[in-house]
């Protein structure tokens, strides 16, 4: 799906006439059976502002269509890119659910899990003496970075709830005020809220107020991520071809 980038008012290239020809090309003999998209309107009577408004409407319609079909994929990707923390690959979930894995494949996946966990939090337990405060704190952050499927695997299910009081105890031992990990800062919380609106936020102020007023959400962090992701969607709706193409690439990327 490709949409031509039509010039805005500041563009020096193109004209209302050229834009009209792009939006409403001349009909060929094979098109005679189709009614004209605009009749009774002479080309000279359509202003550049009107043509640009039609262009914006076209982008808005196609952007909403993308959100309807691939909204979760689009927002998950944009949120991950905004936080510079892409969701790690599902590994434990593969061990649980993927039939037909050979012993060698299972061993390789288990080794990947061990290395990933060591890099994220396990290294703190290897210090002398072990830094358990950082161990548990980074373990919780690690769990929050996982996909819902990975967090619900046999390896990780329920571990966050167990780790929070252990972290709080270790932080207090070191004379620190523990972070409130009971407030969810996970993008999955934001995705749940977006899902209720089919990922098409029409009343942005109302949506942001709901997130801000939820006492169980780390609203400052999540609203910052939302603003960055939503700005791409808004730009696409408003006729920015670069933003629309970015959404389209995310939607149709099979990776």
C-alpha positions in Angstrom: 0.0 0.0 0.0 1.6 3.3 -1.1 0.3 6.8 -0.7 1.9 9.6 -2.7 3.3 12.4 -0.5 1.5 15.5 -1.6 3.1 18.9 -1.1 2.1 21.1 1.8 1.6 24.8 1.5 5.2 25.6 2.0 6.4 23.2 -0.7 7.8 25.0 -3.8 7.2 22.0 -6.0 3.8 21.1 -7.4 0.7 23.1 -7.6 -3.0 22.8 -7.1 -3.4 21.7 -10.7 -0.7 18.9 -10.4 -2.3 17.7 -7.1 -5.7 17.6 -8.7 -4.3 15.4 -11.5 -2.8 13.1 -8.9 -5.9 12.8 -6.9 -8.3 12.6 -9.8 -6.5 11.2 -12.9 -8.1 11.4 -16.3 -10.3 8.5 -17.1 -9.5 6.0 -19.9 -11.9 4.2 -22.1 -11.9 1.2 -19.7 -13.0 3.5 -16.8 -16.1 4.9 -18.6 -18.4 2.6 -16.7 -17.3 4.1 -13.3 -18.9 7.4 -12.2 -16.5 10.3 -11.8 -15.3 10.9 -8.2 -16.1 14.5 -8.6 -18.6 15.8 -11.2 -19.9 19.3 -11.7 -16.7 20.8 -10.3 -14.3 22.3 -12.7 -10.6 21.8 -12.0 -10.0 25.5 -11.7 -12.6 25.8 -9.1 -10.8 23.6 -6.5 -8.4 25.4 -4.4 -5.1 24.1 -3.2 -6.4 24.1 0.4 -9.3 22.0 -0.6 -7.1 19.5 -2.4 -4.8 19.3 0.6 -7.8 18.7 2.8 -8.9 15.8 0.6 -5.3 14.4 0.8 -5.4 14.6 4.6 -8.8 12.9 4.7 -7.3 10.1 2.6 -4.4 9.6 4.9 -6.6 9.7 8.0 -8.9 7.0 6.6 -6.0 4.7 5.6 -4.3 5.3 9.0 -7.4 4.3 10.8 -7.6 1.2 8.7 -4.1 0.2 9.7 -4.9 0.8 13.3 -8.0 -1.4 13.0 -6.0 -4.3 11.5 -2.6 -3.9 13.2 -3.1 -1.5 16.0 -1.5 -3.6 18.8 1.5 -4.4 16.6 2.0 -0.8 15.7 1.7 0.6 19.2 3.9 -2.2 20.7 6.6 -1.4 18.2 6.4 2.3 18.6 6.4 2.1 22.4 9.4 -0.3 22.4 11.2 2.1 20.1 10.4 5.1 22.3 11.6 3.4 25.4 14.7 2.0 23.6 14.0 -1.3 25.2 12.6 -3.8 22.6 10.8 -6.8 24.1 13.3 -9.7 24.4 12.5 -12.8 22.4 10.2 -15.4 23.8 12.5 -18.2 25.0 10.9 -19.8 28.1 7.5 -19.7 26.3 9.0 -21.6 23.4 10.1 -24.3 25.8 6.6 -24.5 27.2 4.6 -24.4 24.0 6.7 -25.3 20.9 6.3 -28.9 20.1 9.0 -30.9 18.3 12.0 -29.2 19.8 15.0 -31.5 19.8 17.2 -32.0 22.9 19.9 -29.9 21.3 17.4 -27.0 20.5 16.1 -27.1 24.1 19.6 -27.0 25.4 20.5 -24.0 23.2 17.4 -22.1 24.3 18.1 -22.9 28.0 21.6 -21.5 27.5 20.3 -18.3 25.9 17.9 -17.9 28.9 20.8 -18.3 31.4 23.0 -15.8 29.6 20.2 -13.3 29.2 19.3 -13.6 32.9 23.0 -13.3 34.0 23.4 -10.1 32.0 20.2 -8.6 33.3 20.4 -9.4 37.0 22.3 -12.6 37.8 25.7 -10.9 37.8 24.8 -9.0 41.0 24.5 -12.3 42.9 28.0 -13.3 41.8 29.6 -10.3 43.5 31.3 -10.7 46.8 29.3 -10.0 48.8 26.2 -10.5 46.7 24.3 -7.3 45.9 20.9 -8.6 46.5 19.2 -5.2 46.4 20.3 -4.7 42.8 19.7 -8.4 42.0 16.0 -8.2 42.9 15.5 -4.7 41.5 16.9 -5.7 38.1 15.1 -9.0 38.2 11.8 -7.0 38.5 12.8 -4.7 35.6 13.8 -7.8 33.6 10.4 -9.4 34.1 8.6 -6.1 33.2 10.5 -6.1 29.9 9.2 -9.5 28.8 6.2 -10.1 26.6 3.0 -11.3 28.2 3.6 -14.8 26.8 7.1 -15.0 28.4 5.9 -13.6 31.7 3.2 -16.3 31.9 5.7 -19.1 31.1 6.4 -21.7 33.8 9.7 -20.1 34.5 8.5 -16.6 35.2 4.8 -16.8 36.2 4.2 -15.3 39.6 7.9 -14.4 40.1 7.3 -10.6 40.1 5.0 -10.8 43.1 7.6 -12.8 45.0 10.5 -10.6 44.1 9.0 -7.2 45.1 9.0 -7.8 48.9 12.5 -9.3 48.7 13.7 -6.2 46.9 12.0 -3.9 49.4 13.6 -5.7 52.4 17.1 -5.5 50.8 16.7 -1.8 50.0 15.7 -1.1 53.6 18.7 -3.0 54.8 20.8 -0.5 52.9 18.9 2.4 54.3 17.2 3.2 51.0 13.6 4.0 50.3 12.3 1.2 48.0 10.9 2.0 44.7 7.1 1.4 44.4 7.1 -1.5 42.0 3.4 -2.1 42.8 2.8 0.8 40.3 3.0 -0.7 36.9 5.3 1.0 34.5 5.1 -1.8 31.9 4.0 -0.9 28.4 1.7 -3.9 28.6 -0.4 -1.8 31.0 -0.6 1.0 28.4 -1.4 -1.5 25.7 -4.3 -2.8 27.7 -5.7 0.7 28.0 -5.2 1.4 24.3 -6.9 -2.0 23.4 -10.1 -0.8 25.0 -10.2 2.0 22.3 -9.2 -0.3 19.5 -5.8 1.6 19.4 -7.6 4.6 17.8 -7.5 7.4 20.4 -9.9 10.2 19.3 -10.2 11.9 22.7 -6.5 12.1 23.7 -7.0 14.4 26.6 -9.6 12.1 28.2 -7.4 9.1 27.6 -4.3 10.8 29.2 -6.4 11.9 32.2 -7.5 8.3 32.8 -3.9 7.1 32.8 -2.8 10.0 35.0 -5.5 9.4 37.6 -4.8 5.6 38.0 -3.0 5.2 41.3 -1.6 1.8 40.2 0.2 3.1 37.1 3.5 4.9 36.8 1.7 7.5 34.8 4.6 10.0 34.1 6.7 7.3 32.4 3.8 5.7 30.4 2.3 9.0 29.3 5.7 10.1 28.0 5.9 6.9 25.9 2.3 7.3 24.8 2.9 10.9 23.6 5.9 9.8 21.4 4.0 6.9 19.9 0.8 8.8 19.4 2.6 11.7 17.7 3.6 9.3 14.8 0.0 8.2 14.5 -1.3 11.8 14.5 1.2 12.8 11.9 0.1 10.0 9.6 -3.5 11.0 10.0 -2.6 14.6 9.2 -1.1 13.7 5.8 2.6 13.1 6.7 3.7 10.4 4.2 6.9 9.5 6.1 4.9 8.8 9.3 2.3 6.8 7.4 4.9 4.7 5.6 6.5 4.0 9.0 3.2 2.7 10.3 2.7 0.7 7.2 6.1 -0.9 7.4 5.4 -1.9 11.0 2.0 -3.4 10.1 3.3 -5.5 7.2 6.6 -6.5 8.6 6.5 -10.2 9.2 9.3 -10.2 11.8 
